[in-house]
Amino acid sequence: MTRAEPAPGDHDFAAIAVMAALVVAGAIAAFAFADDAHARPRLAPPAHRVDLATADAAEIATLPRVGPALAARIVADRAARGPFRSVEDLARVAGIGESTLEALRSEAVATQP
């Protein structure tokens, strides 16, 4: 009994179909994660506006563009130089520029002591 040989080109079709499926899957994945490709994951979204006058480093780290190291610098600056009177006062902390301030304005508040 002889086994039937595949027709010429059958292997080529299968290889092309697999490659096309991989390209489509890659494009879908790239599109789905395009916005998050360079974003640092946040610890947890704040349930309310974070008060810069009283929040601890863990709570401050939930803010956008603020990680644990920057949160620690914010708390240390507050302890050394006094309370923040506005969100804009965060500019005095190393590592906080205009783009970070813009991201924080809607999620942070500085209450007067």
N, C-alpha and C positions, 0 to 999 in steps of 0.2 A: 504494500500500500504506500503510495507516495503522498507526501504532504503538498498541498497547493502552495505555491510560492506567491507572495504578494505581487500585485501588478507594479510595474515600474512607476515610481512617483508616489506610491502610497505612504512611504516613510516621510517623504518631504511634506506632504499635506499634514500629517500628524505633528511634525515638528513646527510647522508654521502656525498651526492652530494653538499649540501650547505657548509659543512665543507671543502670539497676539493676546492670549488670555493674560499672560504675565504683564504685558505692556498696559492693558486696560486696568488691571488690578493696581499696578503702580501709579497710574494716572489718578485713579479714584482715591488712593491713599494720600497722594501728594495734595490733591484738592481738599480732602477732608481735614488734613492737618496743616495746611498752609499757614493759617493764622497763628497756630501754636508752635510752629517750628522753632522760633527763637524765644518763646516766652518761658520764663521761669515759673514752675508751678507754685501756686499760692498755697499756704498752709490751710486756710479755711476762709471763706468770704465773711466779712464782718456782718453781723446781724443788724447793726446800727452804726452810726457814725462814731468813730474812735475818738475819744477825748485825749488830746495830746498832753493835757495837764495832769492826768491821773493814770493813764493806761500804762501797763507794764510792757516789757519788751515782747512777750509772747503775743499780746493783743496788737501791738503796733506792727508786728511782723505779718499780720493778716492783711495789711494794706497793700494795694498794688505797688509794684516796683520796690517793695521793702522786704528784705529778708532778715534772718536772725542777726547778722553782723551789723547791718544798718540800723536795725531796731535797737540794738545795744548801744550804738553810738548816739542815737537820739535820746535814750534814757540817760546816758552819761552826760551829754551836753545839758540836758534839763537840770541834772543834779549840780553840775558845775556852774552854770550860767544863769540859772533861774528858769521859771516857767516860760512856755511859749505863749505869747499873747494873741497870736494868729497862726494860721497854717503857713503863711508866708515867712514866719520866723524860722521855719525849718531850713531855709536857705543857709542859715549859719552853720549847719551840720555838714561836714565833709561828705561828699557823695550825693548830695541833693541839689539838683539843678532845676531849671525851669520846667523841663518836661516831666520830671518826677513831681514837682509841685502841682502841675496841671492835673496829673493823675490823682493826686491826694485831695484836691479841693472839694470834691463831692463826697468823699468818704471819711474825712477827718474834720475835727473841730477843736478849737483851743478855747476852753472856758476860762474866764477870769478867776484867779484864786481869791 
